[in-house]
């Protein structure tokens, strides 16, 4: 029988059996993970990429956007009109981009929808407002998902928060569709709640686009016909604004009592 090692000319050599055993043990253990980087730069990187640092960046971005909107005063479009340099489809595209950025900065959508109708009429205004709605919702969702989800998910401990998170995570499309159809749910709040949940981006955008059509159309038509408040189109638009709001309040009241009973 061979020993584990043999001497040849004063040099120790490993026997084939021992070498095979060591190779098998090393293979079973798997590759050795690289050592984590250390030093001041590595610590700074970990701090900057931590969930709460990213969430702080999100808060700073939203606060800056809201401040910029307050200084710019987009409501002046209702009184001063659109810049004369832009017209037609180009103006509608530019307005949709501005609409999306304004919704991220918490500008109320009813104001933006009324302005779209007043500036572009019913058809072009509706297309521009819907495009801006989906754009703004997508931007808010992506910002919330990348910068806020990891920090906020551990805080979902309340009964209402857990119920909303579970509903959006399991039944994202139909839950968001209902939230968009009933105007009682704030637009920005729904965006960031969906971002913190496990809902997918595509169902979120589809539900937002489809669910926002009735309410957006009502406000756009009201804005387009604001100069004739006694016209049938304006009255129908106002009814379409009021009735879903009332229905949303009733649903919210019933849901609140159901959650209290659990």
Beta strands, then each sheet from edge to edge (+ up, - down):
strand 1: 5-8
strand 2: 11-14
sheet 1: 1+ 2-
end
